[in-house]
């Protein structure tokens, strides 16, 4: 039994070694920083692209990823859930000029645990006494949280609802609380809601209630694999169909 | 470097750590006295179980606590009937800090009781002192410096608790945003300068607790350096 386990470990180590960049010098490995909300949709695409270049993806909140880039971390491509971080990186001269583009749009929704019997006709129903806790991304650094705060403020609800909010480290944290039933509702992207069988969408925020949710991508200035990075970004931007299955929409035409 | 929200976070953290330490003392003193000088598989597994939060990732501890304490959870349902809500409340921060810091209290206080001279207890018993009186007048005075050291380290660990607190209590400004969570939020929001004040406070609390515990442990029977013994 022990030798068997040892043998498996050896094979695993060999398999890992075979995957190392040294074994495939023709295809460079590119490093992609991507917003946490892209995980389910992007991971299979990256695997599909893997025939051309290996892709390593670091998923986290866009604010955290932008911080990493500013701090000097190496990466080839950045996919942000908000144009705001692209602006600041662009102003800092960290983006490859001309490579920045809109790739997707998303919608903001309110979800409730699937088992919950609660129905909301409009955002103001969140004021109900039965809604004790509302999870959202931390508006301090999570784009989904900023949009949520903006939308609630648009309906004049932010001041009243803020004491009930549970700010989470990223949008997936907010979703996880709704899935676990530890909160009564959560404000997340429609694409997040689409990843989960444990929640259902109670309502979608109207378009005008918050700034358009545009995902942008850019090659980073410090890339050492410019061609592969540009090819990956073009591949992602042309995969609207794959993203649509995950609740995303293609960007408006004029943004392209 | 310092504003009203820093004060708020500091006061919350001091309060939460104090209550968590008090809880660790209440539960830990009897438990460590009971575990002291017992060396069977049963007792080591019991001590191991209570010490687990020291080594498993605090986020996991926090998640398990959240599952237990949520309104539909095993403990949450019982507490809900009493009108007590633990998750996303300062009480949740206390529970998280107490569970994560408890193993440190247990380890140090058990050693403190191990160091007590059993012959003195024996002598007291031959003079017909009851178990409570033996504990209060013979055992406790010998172990007290060690228990105080345990409390100091427990307080410091509770003060620094982050992962489990975030899961169970959340990071709600003015309600459950403790010093470590305030630091985290300031850094992520791109205001590192706002984090320095709280960083220095964290250093000070940690250093004070460690130094106090070192001084106290030297007062335990059999730990003092040879020269200090005669004094």
Interface residues (C-beta under 8 A of the other chain):
Chain A: X61 X63 X64 X67 X133 X138 X140 X141 X163 X165 X166 X167 X168 X169 X180 X181 X182
Chain B: X66 X67 X70 X71 X72 X87 X88 X166 X170 X171 X172 X173 X175 X185 X188 X189 X190
